[in-house]
Amino acid sequence: MRIQDQSSRILLARKVATLDASGTTASVVLFTVTGSVLVHGIWGVVTGATDLTNHTKGHLRTNDQTATIDLTEAVTGIALSGLAVGTLVSKTALAAVALTLDDNAAAKITEPASAGQGLLSPFIVVKKTAAVTSIDYRYTTTDAPADAEITFGALWEPLSTDGNLV
């Protein structure tokens, strides 16, 4: 889905990621990049969770089919094990920091560290020439299969004439 505001050129991309790996590490392509794009923020909301047992090392990365670049910390990542529908994950810091996890077990607010700063952490992605370049969500499961959905969203704008995020 693409929603465009003519005055700002900031666009919204959405993708429902189905998590269904079992006893392995898996990646789900969230968005495919064309040209160069500025991603103002990226987040996901657990929208379906039949089984999120042993869901660990969740993180975002780019993938150009030859190399990957972590967008968030990947060694420990985040654990979504046992969390419910409505749980929020978001990129709020530099790539060396794990996704922010907002469990909805209790009401809460999230705000920037200081006034005037953005809540989400922006980044630029440039597509590799002659290769598919994507933004992926990567995670690990142990002995229990995952059966869940996360709806991801990204606010973005093109930097090059062919810039696109779908």
For each residue, the residues with C-beta under 8 A, 3 or more apart:
1: 12 13 14
2: 11 12 13 166
3: 11 12
4: 9 11
5: 8 9 10 11
6: 9
7:
8: 5 157
9: 4 5 6 157 158
10: 5 40 155 156 157
11: 2 3 4 5 155 156 157 158 165
12: 1 2 3 153 154 155 156
13: 1 2 31 153 154 156 165 166
14: 1 151 152 153 154
15: 30 31 151 152
16: 47 149 150 151 152
17: 28 30 44 137 149 150 151 152
18: 28 148 149
19: 26 28 52 55 139 146 147 148 149 150
20: 26 145 146 147
21: 24 25 26 139 140 141 145 146
22: 141 144 145 146
23: 141 142 143 145
24: 21 140 141
25: 21 57 138 139 140
26: 19 20 21 138 139 140 141
27: 61 63 136 137 138
28: 17 18 19 136 137 138
29: 32 63 134 135 136
30: 15 17 60 134 135 136 137 152 154
31: 13 15 134 135 152 154 165 166
32: 29 132 133 134 165 166
33: 37 62 125 126 127 133 134 135 164 165
34: 37 127 162 163 164 165 166
35: 126 127 158 159 160 161 162 163 164
36: 124 125 126 127 158 159 160 163
37: 33 34 124 125 156 157 158 159 163 164 165
38: 122 123 124 156 157 158 159
39: 42 122 123 124 125 135 154 155 156 165
40: 10 118 120 122 155 156 157
41: 90 91 118 119 120 121 122 154 155
42: 39 60 71 90 91 120 135 152 153 154 155
43: 88 89 90 91 120 152 153 154
44: 17 88 89 90 137 150 151 152 153
45: 86 87 88 89 150 151
46: 49 52 80 83 84 85 86 87 88 148 149 150
47: 16 85 149 150 151
48: 85 148 149
49: 46 52 83 84 85 147 148 149
50: 147 148
51: 144 145 146 147 148
52: 19 46 49 55 80 81 82 83 146 147 148
53: 81 82 141 144 146
54: 81 141 142 143 144
55: 19 52 58 79 80 81 139 140 141 146 148
56: 77 78 79 81 139 140 141 142
57: 25 74 75 76 77 78 79 138 139 140
58: 55 77 78 79 80 89 99 137 138 139
59: 70 71 72 73 74 77 78 98 99 137 138 139
60: 30 42 70 71 72 91 99 135 136 137 138
61: 27 68 69 70 71 72 74 135 136 138
62: 33 68 69 71 125 133 134 135 136
63: 27 29 67 68 133 134 135 136
64: 67 68 127 128 131 132 133
65: 128 131 132 133
66: 128 131
67: 63 64
68: 61 62 63 64 136
69: 61 62 95
70: 59 60 61 73 74 95
71: 42 59 60 61 62 91 95 123 135
72: 59 60 61 77 91 95 97 98 99
73: 59 70 76 77 95 96 97 98 99
74: 57 59 61 70 77 138
75: 57
76: 57 73 98
77: 56 57 58 59 72 73 74 98 99 138 139
78: 56 57 58 59 89 98 99 101
79: 55 56 57 58 101
80: 46 52 55 58 83 87 89 101 139 148
81: 52 53 54 55 56
82: 52 53
83: 46 49 52 80 87 101 103 104
84: 46 49 87 103 104 105
85: 46 47 48 49
86: 45 46 104
87: 45 46 80 83 84 101 102 103 104
88: 43 44 45 46 101 102 104
89: 43 44 45 58 78 80 99 100 101 102 150
90: 41 42 43 44 99 100 102 110 119 120
91: 41 42 43 60 71 72 99 100 120 121 123
92: 97 99 100 110 119 120 121
93: 96 97 100 121
94: 97 121
95: 69 70 71 72 73 123
96: 73 93
97: 72 73 92 93 94
98: 59 72 73 76 77 78 101
99: 58 59 60 72 73 77 78 89 90 91 92
100: 89 90 91 92 93 110
101: 78 79 80 83 87 88 89 98
102: 87 88 89 90 108 110
103: 83 84 87 106
104: 83 84 86 87 88
105: 84
106: 103
107:
108: 102
109:
110: 90 92 100 102 119
111: 119
112: 115 116 117 118 119
113: 117
114: 117
115: 112
116: 112
117: 112 113 114
118: 40 41 112 121 122
119: 41 90 92 110 111 112
120: 40 41 42 43 90 91 92 155
121: 41 91 92 93 94 118
122: 38 39 40 41 118
123: 38 39 71 91 95
124: 36 37 38 39 159
125: 33 36 37 39 62 133 135 165
126: 33 35 36 133
127: 33 34 35 36 64 131 133
128: 64 65 66 131 133
129:
130:
131: 64 65 66 127 128
132: 32 64 65
133: 32 33 62 63 64 65 125 126 127 128
134: 29 30 31 32 33 62 63
135: 29 30 31 33 39 42 60 61 62 63 71 125 154 165
136: 27 28 29 30 60 61 62 63 68
137: 17 27 28 30 44 58 59 60 150 152
138: 25 26 27 28 57 58 59 60 61 74 77
139: 19 21 25 26 55 56 57 58 59 77 80 146
140: 21 24 25 26 55 56 57
141: 21 22 23 24 26 53 54 55 56 144 145 146
142: 23 54 56
143: 23 54
144: 22 51 53 54 141
145: 20 21 22 23 51 141
146: 19 20 21 22 51 52 53 55 139 141
147: 19 20 49 50 51 52
148: 18 19 46 48 49 50 51 52 55 80
149: 16 17 18 19 46 47 48 49
150: 16 17 19 44 45 46 47 89 137
151: 14 15 16 17 44 45 47
152: 14 15 16 17 30 31 42 43 44 137
153: 12 13 14 42 43 44
154: 12 13 14 30 31 39 41 42 43 135 165
155: 10 11 12 39 40 41 42 120
156: 10 11 12 13 37 38 39 40 165
157: 8 9 10 11 37 38 40 163
158: 9 11 35 36 37 38 161 162 163 164
159: 35 36 37 38 124 163
160: 35 36 163
161: 35 158
162: 34 35 158
163: 34 35 36 37 157 158 159 160
164: 33 34 35 37 158
165: 11 13 31 32 33 34 37 39 125 135 154 156
166: 2 13 31 32 34
